[in-house]
Every structure is written in C-alpha cells, then in structure tokens.
Amino acid sequence: MHLDGKVIIVTGAGTLGGSGHGIGGQIAVTLVAEGARVFAVDLSPERLAETMTAVSATPGGMIRSHVCDVTDSQSVERMASSCEEQFGKIDGLVNVVGMT
C-alpha cells in the first residue's frame, strides 16, 4: 500500500490519553509510514500532541494536526477548509471517532 502524496484526513487520531495509541492514532502513524500526508483530527489537543510525538519518529510522509468537534457541522467545515489550505486537496477520509 503506497500512498505517496495522498492527503488523508484521520478523525479520532488522538491517543488513548497516556495508555497508548487508539485505533485512529495507529492508523495515522501507519499512513505516514506509507508516505501519506495525514491531517490528524481529534477533539483533544493533548491527545493529538501525543500522536504527533509518536509520528515524529516515523519516517515517511507528513502530518499536521487539527482540533475539531466532528459532531458540529461548522467545525467540520473549518477542518476540511484547513486541510485544503495546508495540503491543497483531500484524497480520503478515515473516520475513527468513537463516543461512549
């Protein structure tokens, strides 16, 4: 799976809060390793920061983070616009947001 240059949004990309990667965080790390440009999205800036730290040790593509409440349509519109501003396009979405 080579994703060189593809821009992928990953929602729910934060960690599990000190207990390791969640599914979204691990997907973000894997996509970066495959050469994708990842727009990592989560509601928690702290958990996103943990994912960004993990990705910094991963050779491959590039990652940017964005805080977004995916249950708010205006927040989602801002997130998509920000991704397009930073990367110029959006090729895919991995929606991993989970709520309890």
LUMTI-791970 format. One record per residue: y, z, x of N, C-alpha, C in turn; residue in one letter; residue number from 1. Coordinates in steps of 0.2 Angstrom, whole numbers, plus 2048, in hexadecimal, padded with zeros to 3 digits. Atoms other than C-alpha are relative to their C-alpha. Example, Ala and Ser with C-alpha at 12.3 -4.5 7.8 and 13.67 -1.06 7.14 Angstrom:
<ketors>
<n.north:7FA; n.up:800; n.east:804; ca.north:7EA; ca.up:827; ca.east:83E; c.north:806; c.up:800; c.east:804; code:A; pos:1>
<n.north:7FA; n.up:7FF; n.east:7FC; ca.north:7FB; ca.up:824; ca.east:844; c.north:805; c.up:803; c.east:7FC; code:S; pos:2>
</ketors>
This chain:
<ketors>
<n.north:7FA; n.up:800; n.east:804; ca.north:800; ca.up:800; ca.east:800; c.north:806; c.up:800; c.east:804; code:M; pos:1>
<n.north:7FA; n.up:800; n.east:7FC; ca.north:80F; ca.up:7FA; ca.east:80A; c.north:806; c.up:7FF; c.east:7FB; code:H; pos:2>
<n.north:7FA; n.up:800; n.east:805; ca.north:820; ca.up:7FD; ca.east:801; c.north:806; c.up:7FF; c.east:804; code:L; pos:3>
<n.north:7FA; n.up:801; n.east:7FB; ca.north:82C; ca.up:7F8; ca.east:80F; c.north:806; c.up:7FD; c.east:7FB; code:D; pos:4>
<n.north:7FA; n.up:802; n.east:804; ca.north:83D; ca.up:7F7; ca.east:807; c.north:800; c.up:801; c.east:7F9; code:G; pos:5>
<n.north:800; n.up:7FF; n.east:808; ca.north:838; ca.up:7FB; ca.east:7F5; c.north:804; c.up:807; c.east:7FF; code:K; pos:6>
<n.north:7FC; n.up:7FA; n.east:802; ca.north:844; ca.up:808; ca.east:7ED; c.north:7FC; c.up:803; c.east:7FA; code:V; pos:7>
<n.north:804; n.up:7FC; n.east:805; ca.north:83A; ca.up:815; ca.east:7E3; c.north:803; c.up:806; c.east:7FE; code:I; pos:8>
<n.north:7FE; n.up:7FA; n.east:803; ca.north:841; ca.up:823; ca.east:7D8; c.north:7FA; c.up:804; c.east:7FF; code:I; pos:9>
<n.north:805; n.up:7FC; n.east:802; ca.north:836; ca.up:832; ca.east:7D8; c.north:803; c.up:806; c.east:7FD; code:V; pos:10>
<n.north:7FD; n.up:7FA; n.east:803; ca.north:83B; ca.up:83F; ca.east:7CB; c.north:7FB; c.up:806; c.east:801; code:T; pos:11>
<n.north:804; n.up:7FA; n.east:7FF; ca.north:834; ca.up:851; ca.east:7CD; c.north:7FE; c.up:800; c.east:807; code:G; pos:12>
<n.north:802; n.up:801; n.east:7F9; ca.north:834; ca.up:84E; ca.east:7E0; c.north:801; c.up:807; c.east:804; code:A; pos:13>
<n.north:7FF; n.up:7FA; n.east:7FD; ca.north:838; ca.up:860; ca.east:7E4; c.north:7F9; c.up:804; c.east:802; code:G; pos:14>
<n.north:806; n.up:7FD; n.east:7FE; ca.north:82C; ca.up:86C; ca.east:7EC; c.north:7FE; c.up:805; c.east:7FA; code:T; pos:15>
<n.north:802; n.up:7FB; n.east:804; ca.north:823; ca.up:87A; ca.east:7E3; c.north:803; c.up:807; c.east:801; code:L; pos:16>
<n.north:7FC; n.up:7FA; n.east:7FF; ca.north:830; ca.up:887; ca.east:7E9; c.north:7FC; c.up:804; c.east:805; code:G; pos:17>
<n.north:803; n.up:7FC; n.east:7FA; ca.north:828; ca.up:88D; ca.east:7FA; c.north:7F9; c.up:800; c.east:800; code:G; pos:18>
<n.north:807; n.up:800; n.east:800; ca.north:816; ca.up:88A; ca.east:7F4; c.north:7FD; c.up:7F9; c.east:802; code:S; pos:19>
<n.north:802; n.up:807; n.east:7FE; ca.north:815; ca.up:878; ca.east:7FB; c.north:802; c.up:7FB; c.east:7FB; code:G; pos:20>
<n.north:7FE; n.up:806; n.east:804; ca.north:817; ca.up:867; ca.east:7F4; c.north:7FD; c.up:800; c.east:7F9; code:H; pos:21>
<n.north:802; n.up:802; n.east:806; ca.north:816; ca.up:863; ca.east:7E2; c.north:7FE; c.up:7F9; c.east:800; code:G; pos:22>
<n.north:802; n.up:807; n.east:801; ca.north:80F; ca.up:853; ca.east:7DC; c.north:806; c.up:7FB; c.east:802; code:I; pos:23>
<n.north:7FB; n.up:804; n.east:7FF; ca.north:820; ca.up:84B; ca.east:7DC; c.north:802; c.up:800; c.east:808; code:G; pos:24>
<n.north:7FF; n.up:800; n.east:7F9; ca.north:824; ca.up:851; ca.east:7EE; c.north:7FC; c.up:7FD; c.east:804; code:G; pos:25>
<n.north:805; n.up:803; n.east:7FC; ca.north:814; ca.up:84B; ca.east:7F5; c.north:800; c.up:7F8; c.east:7FF; code:Q; pos:26>
<n.north:800; n.up:807; n.east:801; ca.north:816; ca.up:83A; ca.east:7ED; c.north:806; c.up:7FD; c.east:804; code:I; pos:27>
<n.north:7FA; n.up:802; n.east:7FC; ca.north:828; ca.up:839; ca.east:7F5; c.north:7FE; c.up:7FF; c.east:807; code:A; pos:28>
<n.north:802; n.up:800; n.east:7F9; ca.north:821; ca.up:83D; ca.east:806; c.north:7FB; c.up:7FA; c.east:801; code:V; pos:29>
<n.north:804; n.up:806; n.east:7FF; ca.north:813; ca.up:830; ca.east:804; c.north:803; c.up:7F9; c.east:7FF; code:T; pos:30>
<n.north:7FC; n.up:807; n.east:800; ca.north:81F; ca.up:822; ca.east:7FE; c.north:804; c.up:7FF; c.east:806; code:L; pos:31>
<n.north:7FC; n.up:801; n.east:7FA; ca.north:82A; ca.up:825; ca.east:80D; c.north:7FC; c.up:7FE; c.east:805; code:V; pos:32>
<n.north:805; n.up:802; n.east:7FB; ca.north:81B; ca.up:824; ca.east:818; c.north:7FE; c.up:7F9; c.east:800; code:A; pos:33>
<n.north:802; n.up:807; n.east:802; ca.north:817; ca.up:813; ca.east:810; c.north:806; c.up:7FC; c.east:801; code:E; pos:34>
<n.north:7FB; n.up:804; n.east:7FF; ca.north:828; ca.up:80D; ca.east:814; c.north:805; c.up:7FF; c.east:7FA; code:G; pos:35>
<n.north:7FB; n.up:801; n.east:806; ca.north:831; ca.up:80F; ca.east:803; c.north:806; c.up:804; c.east:802; code:A; pos:36>
<n.north:7F9; n.up:7FD; n.east:800; ca.north:843; ca.up:814; ca.east:801; c.north:7FF; c.up:804; c.east:7FA; code:R; pos:37>
<n.north:801; n.up:7FB; n.east:805; ca.north:841; ca.up:824; ca.east:7F6; c.north:806; c.up:803; c.east:7FD; code:V; pos:38>
<n.north:7FA; n.up:7FC; n.east:803; ca.north:84E; ca.up:82B; ca.east:7EA; c.north:7FD; c.up:806; c.east:7FC; code:F; pos:39>
<n.north:804; n.up:7FA; n.east:802; ca.north:847; ca.up:83C; ca.east:7E8; c.north:805; c.up:804; c.east:7FB; code:A; pos:40>
<n.north:7FC; n.up:7FD; n.east:805; ca.north:84D; ca.up:845; ca.east:7D8; c.north:7FD; c.up:806; c.east:7FD; code:V; pos:41>
<n.north:803; n.up:7F9; n.east:802; ca.north:84B; ca.up:857; ca.east:7D2; c.north:806; c.up:804; c.east:7FD; code:D; pos:42>
<n.north:7FB; n.up:7FB; n.east:802; ca.north:854; ca.up:864; ca.east:7C8; c.north:802; c.up:805; c.east:804; code:L; pos:43>
<n.north:7FE; n.up:7FB; n.east:7FB; ca.north:854; ca.up:870; ca.east:7D6; c.north:802; c.up:7FD; c.east:807; code:S; pos:44>
<n.north:7FE; n.up:803; n.east:7FA; ca.north:85E; ca.up:86C; ca.east:7E5; c.north:7FC; c.up:804; c.east:806; code:P; pos:45>
<n.north:803; n.up:7FC; n.east:7FB; ca.north:855; ca.up:87A; ca.east:7EF; c.north:7F9; c.up:7FD; c.east:801; code:E; pos:46>
<n.north:806; n.up:803; n.east:7FF; ca.north:844; ca.up:872; ca.east:7EC; c.north:800; c.up:7F9; c.east:802; code:R; pos:47>
<n.north:7FF; n.up:806; n.east:7FD; ca.north:84A; ca.up:861; ca.east:7F0; c.north:802; c.up:800; c.east:807; code:L; pos:48>
<n.north:7FE; n.up:7FF; n.east:7F9; ca.north:851; ca.up:867; ca.east:800; c.north:7F9; c.up:801; c.east:804; code:A; pos:49>
<n.north:806; n.up:7FF; n.east:7FD; ca.north:83F; ca.up:86D; ca.east:804; c.north:7FC; c.up:7FA; c.east:801; code:E; pos:50>
<n.north:803; n.up:806; n.east:7FF; ca.north:838; ca.up:85C; ca.east:801; c.north:803; c.up:7FC; c.east:805; code:T; pos:51>
<n.north:7FC; n.up:804; n.east:7FB; ca.north:846; ca.up:854; ca.east:80B; c.north:7FE; c.up:802; c.east:807; code:M; pos:52>
<n.north:802; n.up:7FD; n.east:7F9; ca.north:841; ca.up:85F; ca.east:81A; c.north:7F9; c.up:7FD; c.east:801; code:T; pos:53>
<n.north:806; n.up:803; n.east:7FF; ca.north:82F; ca.up:85A; ca.east:818; c.north:800; c.up:7F9; c.east:802; code:A; pos:54>
<n.north:800; n.up:807; n.east:7FF; ca.north:833; ca.up:848; ca.east:817; c.north:803; c.up:7FE; c.east:807; code:V; pos:55>
<n.north:7FD; n.up:801; n.east:7F9; ca.north:83E; ca.up:849; ca.east:827; c.north:7FB; c.up:7FF; c.east:806; code:S; pos:56>
<n.north:805; n.up:800; n.east:7FB; ca.north:82E; ca.up:84B; ca.east:831; c.north:7FB; c.up:7FA; c.east:7FF; code:A; pos:57>
<n.north:805; n.up:806; n.east:802; ca.north:826; ca.up:83B; ca.east:829; c.north:803; c.up:7FA; c.east:802; code:T; pos:58>
<n.north:7FE; n.up:806; n.east:7FF; ca.north:828; ca.up:82B; ca.east:831; c.north:7FF; c.up:7FB; c.east:7FB; code:P; pos:59>
<n.north:801; n.up:805; n.east:805; ca.north:82B; ca.up:81C; ca.east:826; c.north:807; c.up:7FE; c.east:7FD; code:G; pos:60>
<n.north:7FA; n.up:802; n.east:804; ca.north:838; ca.up:818; ca.east:819; c.north:806; c.up:805; c.east:801; code:G; pos:61>
<n.north:7F9; n.up:7FC; n.east:800; ca.north:848; ca.up:821; ca.east:814; c.north:800; c.up:804; c.east:7F9; code:M; pos:62>
<n.north:800; n.up:7FC; n.east:806; ca.north:84B; ca.up:82F; ca.east:807; c.north:807; c.up:802; c.east:7FF; code:I; pos:63>
<n.north:7F9; n.up:7FC; n.east:802; ca.north:85B; ca.up:835; ca.east:7FE; c.north:7FE; c.up:804; c.east:7FA; code:R; pos:64>
<n.north:802; n.up:7FB; n.east:806; ca.north:85B; ca.up:843; ca.east:7F1; c.north:806; c.up:800; c.east:7FB; code:S; pos:65>
<n.north:7FB; n.up:800; n.east:805; ca.north:864; ca.up:845; ca.east:7E1; c.north:7FE; c.up:806; c.east:7FB; code:H; pos:66>
<n.north:801; n.up:7FB; n.east:805; ca.north:865; ca.up:854; ca.east:7D5; c.north:801; c.up:7FD; c.east:7F9; code:V; pos:67>
<n.north:7FF; n.up:804; n.east:806; ca.north:862; ca.up:84E; ca.east:7C3; c.north:7FC; c.up:804; c.east:7FB; code:C; pos:68>
<n.north:803; n.up:7FD; n.east:806; ca.north:85D; ca.up:856; ca.east:7B2; c.north:7FD; c.up:7FA; c.east:7FC; code:D; pos:69>
<n.north:803; n.up:806; n.east:804; ca.north:851; ca.up:848; ca.east:7AB; c.north:800; c.up:801; c.east:7F9; code:V; pos:70>
<n.north:800; n.up:7FF; n.east:807; ca.north:852; ca.up:84F; ca.east:79A; c.north:807; c.up:7FF; c.east:7FD; code:T; pos:71>
<n.north:7F9; n.up:802; n.east:802; ca.north:865; ca.up:84A; ca.east:799; c.north:801; c.up:7F9; c.east:802; code:D; pos:72>
<n.north:7FF; n.up:807; n.east:7FF; ca.north:868; ca.up:838; ca.east:797; c.north:806; c.up:7FE; c.east:804; code:S; pos:73>
<n.north:7FB; n.up:802; n.east:7FC; ca.north:879; ca.up:838; ca.east:79F; c.north:7FF; c.up:802; c.east:808; code:Q; pos:74>
<n.north:802; n.up:7FE; n.east:7FA; ca.north:872; ca.up:841; ca.east:7AE; c.north:7FB; c.up:7FA; c.east:803; code:S; pos:75>
<n.north:805; n.up:806; n.east:7FE; ca.north:864; ca.up:833; ca.east:7AF; c.north:804; c.up:7FA; c.east:802; code:V; pos:76>
<n.north:7FB; n.up:805; n.east:7FF; ca.north:872; ca.up:826; ca.east:7AE; c.north:803; c.up:800; c.east:807; code:E; pos:77>
<n.north:7FD; n.up:7FE; n.east:7F9; ca.north:87B; ca.up:82E; ca.east:7BD; c.north:7FB; c.up:7FF; c.east:806; code:R; pos:78>
<n.north:805; n.up:800; n.east:7FA; ca.north:86B; ca.up:82F; ca.east:7C7; c.north:7FE; c.up:7F9; c.east:801; code:M; pos:79>
<n.north:802; n.up:807; n.east:7FF; ca.north:866; ca.up:81D; ca.east:7C4; c.north:806; c.up:7FC; c.east:804; code:A; pos:80>
<n.north:7FA; n.up:803; n.east:7FD; ca.north:878; ca.up:817; ca.east:7C9; c.north:801; c.up:802; c.east:807; code:S; pos:81>
<n.north:800; n.up:7FE; n.east:7F9; ca.north:878; ca.up:822; ca.east:7D8; c.north:7FB; c.up:7FD; c.east:805; code:S; pos:82>
<n.north:806; n.up:803; n.east:7FC; ca.north:867; ca.up:81B; ca.east:7DE; c.north:802; c.up:7F8; c.east:801; code:C; pos:83>
<n.north:7FE; n.up:807; n.east:7FE; ca.north:86E; ca.up:809; ca.east:7DC; c.north:806; c.up:800; c.east:805; code:E; pos:84>
<n.north:7FA; n.up:7FF; n.east:7FB; ca.north:87E; ca.up:80E; ca.east:7E5; c.north:7FE; c.up:801; c.east:807; code:E; pos:85>
<n.north:803; n.up:7FE; n.east:7F9; ca.north:874; ca.up:815; ca.east:7F4; c.north:7FB; c.up:7FB; c.east:803; code:Q; pos:86>
<n.north:805; n.up:805; n.east:7FD; ca.north:866; ca.up:808; ca.east:7F5; c.north:801; c.up:7F9; c.east:7FD; code:F; pos:87>
<n.north:7FF; n.up:807; n.east:802; ca.north:86C; ca.up:7F9; ca.east:7EB; c.north:7FC; c.up:7FD; c.east:7FB; code:G; pos:88>
<n.north:804; n.up:802; n.east:805; ca.north:85E; ca.up:7F8; ca.east:7DF; c.north:7FB; c.up:805; c.east:7FF; code:K; pos:89>
<n.north:806; n.up:7FB; n.east:802; ca.north:84F; ca.up:801; ca.east:7D7; c.north:7FA; c.up:7FC; c.east:7FF; code:I; pos:90>
<n.north:806; n.up:804; n.east:801; ca.north:83E; ca.up:7FA; ca.east:7D8; c.north:7FA; c.up:804; c.east:7FC; code:D; pos:91>
<n.north:805; n.up:7FC; n.east:804; ca.north:834; ca.up:808; ca.east:7D0; c.north:801; c.up:807; c.east:7FF; code:G; pos:92>
<n.north:7FF; n.up:7F9; n.east:802; ca.north:833; ca.up:819; ca.east:7C9; c.north:7F9; c.up:804; c.east:7FF; code:L; pos:93>
<n.north:806; n.up:7FB; n.east:801; ca.north:826; ca.up:827; ca.east:7CA; c.north:803; c.up:806; c.east:7FD; code:V; pos:94>
<n.north:7FD; n.up:7FA; n.east:804; ca.north:82A; ca.up:834; ca.east:7BD; c.north:7FB; c.up:805; c.east:800; code:N; pos:95>
<n.north:804; n.up:7FB; n.east:7FF; ca.north:822; ca.up:844; ca.east:7C2; c.north:802; c.up:807; c.east:7FD; code:V; pos:96>
<n.north:7FC; n.up:7FA; n.east:803; ca.north:82D; ca.up:850; ca.east:7B8; c.north:7FB; c.up:804; c.east:7FC; code:V; pos:97>
<n.north:804; n.up:7FB; n.east:804; ca.north:823; ca.up:85F; ca.east:7B1; c.north:803; c.up:806; c.east:7FE; code:G; pos:98>
<n.north:7FC; n.up:7FA; n.east:802; ca.north:829; ca.up:86C; ca.east:7A6; c.north:7FA; c.up:805; c.east:7FC; code:M; pos:99>
<n.north:805; n.up:7FB; n.east:804; ca.north:820; ca.up:87C; ca.east:79F; c.north:805; c.up:804; c.east:7FB; code:T; pos:100>
</ketors>
